[in-house]
Amino acid sequence: MLFKRVTIIGLGLIGGSLGMAIRRQSLAKTVVGYSRTPATIRKAKVLGAIDPSTSAMRAAVRDSALVLLAAPVDQIASLGRLANGFRNTRRARRGEMRA
């Protein structure tokens, strides 16, 4: 396993496909999914794209080694800034990680 925990923000076609590929290739122990839409979360779980899921950004990115943004293009910048603000690593606190 390459990563202990990966978070995918946006569970549509691209995010769901990324989740299934990560799981199929055993690249992460846990694949966390984030979406604001409960129906999207349910579908991603049924398809096996994610393990746990949440509609809370802070919980989604907590302790993740990798955060993938798979949301609509017009939302990427704001979601990236929000996710980066919740990262709890020393590097993030020192400002070494940028959105």
Secondary structure, 3 states (H helix, E strand, C coil): CCEEEEEEECCCHHHHHHHHHHHHCCCEEEEEEECCCHHHHHHHHHCCCCCCEECCHHHHHCCCCEEEECCCHHHHHHHHHHHHHHCCCHHHHCCCCCC
